């Protein structure tokens, strides 16, 4: 007998360091029970869309138009379809680029 718990989460780190050292160079959406990443959008402080993807295996490298972005706080909006909820789930937050 197995007891399956209806657990789901969508997680984005609060900071990452895209400095080429091989540690925390890419920002990914992670979590439990994610069936599909519908969108992962990142905006700079002026509201410009600097990154967008619907591929959960693709992470942001901290670049916009080929240029590495400055250490700052960036807003994100993530929309996922998960195995638990019928409707897509959207979460918003901030991530910092640190060096």
Buried (B, 14 or more C-beta within 10 A) or exposed (E): EEEEEEEBBBEBEEEBBBBEEEEEBEBBBEBEBBBEBBBBBBBBEEEEEBBEBEEBEBBBBBEBEEEEBEEEEBBBBBBBBBEEEEEEBEBEBBBEBEE
